């Protein structure tokens, strides 16, 4: 749009001031927002933890066919008479095949939930990194505006001093501009402290001790999400996957009501007849007669299914409302930025030049010149705040639509 072109024009006008201001202190390496995202993705341990959790969940799938321990027993003693008898017994319990199949299905679904957590952590890290980056760039640009204002006030202060000495104005004019210059200087130093705090915040998300600086604020490129305004972030996808996981868990718990199979083999050697052995094959079932506890587990799991369904619906509804507000907010901010860049700021800048020239030549009064300068400064600050809000809106929009990495 037209106002985007004007962003470049205003940044070019401010560029000289910006470079002069930040050359006064130690500057770190300039980091683009894309480089910041790559560094945060690489260094953040929350993402690495999520990957390990996913790996652990995948490994647990192999535990679905968990056969119980095999029972071995040996007997030695007098069974039939005073002669010593020997016997050996081995038995094994099994669940029915559907139990193992449903358990595996549940573990696979649980693994998918775990895998979604990797994307969740990546999106959280990306959003936090982008917002921290934008916040630092905003404060740096704000500090530049205050430094620019300080430079202008020093010029006005010098003119007021000359006019006082020549008797054109009273000492009040000089004292007033001197006080305002001191106020601007103080606020500028406060912004310098805020810049240091914002850099530490960015370091936190980058997981690095190295100090970085951002691109010039309005040069930051944040592509607007697609026109498809459907919530598509990882946390919502995980909530949906969790419904399937709870359903499969309930199915597995129901299968545990089925009987277990028992296979066994028994052999015995009687003491008085060493050449004669008894051999017995065993097959049986274990029936869960006392199954009230298991039924209550199933009932609780079914309640959890309903809870998860409602949790997913609630998250989806809130995301749709949030996204709708962001879209409307984005449209409002676009109109505001277009107004600032095409109408207000050009007029204010022209008025600023005329007022400064008129004051320098004695064609206008001090307070009139100061009023014009205050209007220009306020307009630039409002524009900068609107641009910052515009960038934050896009980042949150990208988060909800799953476009943070585009």
N, C-alpha and C positions, 0 to 999 in steps of 0.2 A: 504494500500500500504506500501512499504518498508520504505518510509520516515516518515510515521506516527509512526512506531515502533521506529525510531531514535529520534523522538521528545521526547519520554519518556527517552531515554538514556541521551540526553542533559540536560533535566530538572533534572534528578537525579544527574548529574555532578554539576549543579548549585545550587542544593538544600541547601547545607550547607551555601554557601554565601548568599543566599536569606534569610534564617532564621536569620542569624547573622545580616544582614543589617536592617531588619525590627524589630528586637528586640531592636534596639536603640531607637525607638520611641514608642508612644502609638498605639497599634493595636486594631482595632475594631473586632467585630465578623465576622468570615469568612462566606460569603454568596455565595451559589451556584447560577448559572444562573437560574436554575429552581425556586429556592426560590425567587429570585429577580423578576421573571415574576409573580409569585403568589402574591407577596406583591404589585407590581405595579397595577395588575388587581383589587385587593381588595381595594386599597386606592385611586385610581385616580378618581376624581370627574367628569371628562369628560365622563367616561363610565357611571357613575351614572346618569348624565344629559341626556345622550342618552337613557338610559332605561326609564327615566321619560317622555321624548319626545315620545317614542314609546308607552308608556302606555296612554299618552294623545291622540295620533292618534287613538289607538284602541277604546278609549271612544267616539271619534267623529263619529265612524261608526254608533253608535246608533242615531245620529242626522239626518240620511238620510231621515227618514220618518217624516219630520218636517211639520206638518199640521199648516196652518196659524191660526191666532186668529179667534174665532167665534164672529160674530157681533150680538149684541142685541140692539134693539131700542124700546122705548115706546113713544107713542104720546098721547097728551091730549089737546083737544081744540075743536073748532067749525068747523066741516068739511062740513056737509050738511045744517045745519040751526043754529038757536041760541042755540040748545041743545048741551050739552057737549058730545063729543065722545071720546072713548078710543080705542087705538090700540096697538098691540104688534107684533114685527117682529124679527125673528132670521134667520141668514143666515151663510153659511159656504162655503169657496172656497177650492177646491182640485185640485192638479195637476193630470194628468193622471198617471196610475201605472208605465209606463215606465220611467217617470221622477225620481221617487223615487228609482226604481231599478238601474238605471244608476248612480245616485248619490251615492248609497251605494257601487256599484262596484268601483267607483272612490275613495271613502274614504278607501275602503279595500286595494286598490293598493297603496294609499298614506301611509297607515299604514305599508305595507310591505317595502316601501322605508325607512320609519323611523326605522323599525327594523334592516335594513341593516346597519344603522348608528352605532348601538351598536357594530357590528363586525368591522366596520371601525375604531372606536375609540380604540377598543381592539387591533387591528393590529398595529395601530400607536403607542400606548403605548408600545406594546411588542417590536416593532422594535427599538424605541428610547431607551428603557431600555437595550436591548441587546447591542446596539452600545455604550451606556454609560458604561456599564459593561466591554465590551471589551477594550474600550478606557482607563479606569482606570487600568485594568490588564496590558495593554501594557506599560503605563507610569511607573507602579511599576516595571515591568520587565526591562525596560530601565534604571531606577534608579539603579536597582541591578547591571546591567552591568557596569555602571559608578562607582559604589562603588567597584566592582571587579577590574576595571582598576585603581582606586585610590590605592587599596591595593598593586597591582603589582608595581605601580609607586613609592610607598613608599619604597618597597624593593629595587628597582633600585636606588632610592635616597640614601638609606643607603649604598649600595655597592659603588656608586659614591663618597660618602663622605669618605669612607675607602680608596678607590683608590687614592683620591686626597691627603689624609694625608700621604700615603706611597709614593707619588710622581709618581705613575703610569700614572696618567692623569692630565690635567690642571683643573683649577677652572671652566672653561667654561662648562665642562660636568656636574659638580655638580649644577651650577646655572641654566643650561638648564632644567635638570630633576626636580629641585625645582620649577621652573616656571610652568612646565607642570603639576606637582602635584597640585599646587595651582589652575591652570585652571580647572582641573578635579574636585577638591573640590568645586569650585564655581558653575560649571555646575550641580553637584550633589545636591547642596542646591537649585538651581533653579528648578530642577526636583521634589524636595520635595514640593516646593510651587505649582507646577503643579499637583502633586498628590492630594493636598488638594482641588484644584479647581475641579478636576475630581470627587472627592468624593462628593462635593456639587452638581455637575451635576447629579450624580447617585441618590443622595437624592431627587433631584427635581422630578425625574421620579418615585421614590419609594414613594414619599409623606411622608417622615419620617425625623425626626431630628436625628435619631440614625445613628452613623457612622459605616459603614461596609467595610470590605475588601473582595477582590475577591479571587477566586481560583488561583493557580499558572497558569500563562498565557497559556502555551502549554497543560495544563491538561483540559482546557475548552472543553466541548463536544458540538459540533454543528453538528447535523446530516444533511447531505446533502439532499436537496429535492429529490423527486422521479424523475425518468427519464422522466416523462411526463412534458415537458417544455411548458405547456400551461398556459397563464396568468389566474389566478383564485383568485385574491385578491378581498376584499369586495367592494372597491370603484368601480371596474369595474362591479361587480354584481349590485350595486346600480344604476349605469348609465344605465344598461340594463333594470332594473325594472322601471326606470323613463320614458323610452320610452312608456311602457305599461300604465303608469299612465297618461301621456299626451294624449294618444289615448282615454283613458276612460274619461278624462276630456272633450275632444272635443265632444265625444258622449253624455255626459251629457248636454253640452251647446246646442247641436242640439235639444235635447228633449225639451228644454225650448221654442222652437218655436211652440210647440203644444199648443192647447187651454187649458184653465183651466175650470174645472167644477164648477158650483155654485148651491147649494141647499139651499132652504129657506122655511120658513113657516111664514104666516101672518094671524093675527086674529084681528077683529075689532068689537066693541060693540057700536051700535048707541045710542045716548042719548035718543031719544024719544021711543025707543023700547028696554028696558033692557033685554028682554027675547030672543032677536034674535041676534046671533053672526054670523059674516062673517068669513069663514075659507078659506085660499088660500094657496096651495102648489106651490113652485117656483122651477124651474130648468132652468139653463141657461149656457152659455159658455162665457169665456173671450178670445177673439181672438186677438193675437198680430199683429194688422194691421201695426202699426209703429214699424217694427222689424229690421230696418237697424243697430241700435246699437248692437243688439244681433248677427246679422250676422257678424259684424266686430269682435266681440269677438270670434266667431267661426273661422273666418279667421286667427286671431292672434294666436289662439290655434293651428291651423294646422301648422302655421309657427314654433311655439315652438316645435311641433313634429319633424319637419325636423332638427331643431337645436339640439334637444336631440339625434336624430339618429346619426348626424355627430359628436356630442360630444362623444358618445359611441364608434363610429368607430375610432375616433382620439385617444382616450385613449387606445383602444385595440391595435392599430397599434404601438403606442409608447411603450406600455408594451412588445409587441413581440420583437421589436428591442432591448429594454433594456435587456430583458431576454436573447436574443441571444448573446449580448455583455457580459453579466455576465457568461454565459456558457463558452464562449471562454476565458474570463479572468480567470475563475476558472481553466481551463485546463492549461493555461500558468503558473498560480501560483503554481499548483501542480508540474509541471516540475521544476520550480525554487526551491521549497522547497526540492524536492527530490535531486536536485543537491547540495544544501547547506548541507543537512544532511548526504548524502552518499559520497560526494567527497570533497567539499571545506573545511567545518569545521573540519572534521577529520584530513586533511593535515595541516591546520593552527594550530590546537591544538598540533599536534606532533612537528611542527616547533617551536611553542611557548616554549615547554618544552626544546627542544634542545638549542634554543637561550638563554633562561634564565640560563640554566646550563653552557653554554659556556661563557656567560658574567660574571657569578659569579666566574668562575675558571680562568678568564682572557684570555680565548681562542679566544674571539671576541671583537670587538670594541663596544663602547657605542652606536654610531649612527646606527650601523647594528642591534643591539639588539632592539633599539627603533623602527626601521623601521619594524621589524618583529612584535613587539607588536602592532604597529599601524595597520598593516594589519589584525591581528587577531581581534582586537577591531572593525575595520570597517566591517569585515566579519560577526561578531556576530550582529552588529547593522543592517546591511542589511538583514540578516536572520530574525531578529525580526520584522523589518518593513514589510517584505514580508509576514510573518505569520499574522501580524495584518491586512494587506490588504486582505489576504485569508479569515480570519474570517468575515470581513466586506462584502466581496463578497457573502459569504454563507448567511448572514443575509438578504441582499437585495434580493437574489435569493429566500429565504424562503418567504419573503414578497410578491413577485410577484406571487408565485405559491400557496399561502395560506397554507404554512407549518410552520409558525412561532412557533406554539405550539407543534410541534412534536419533 
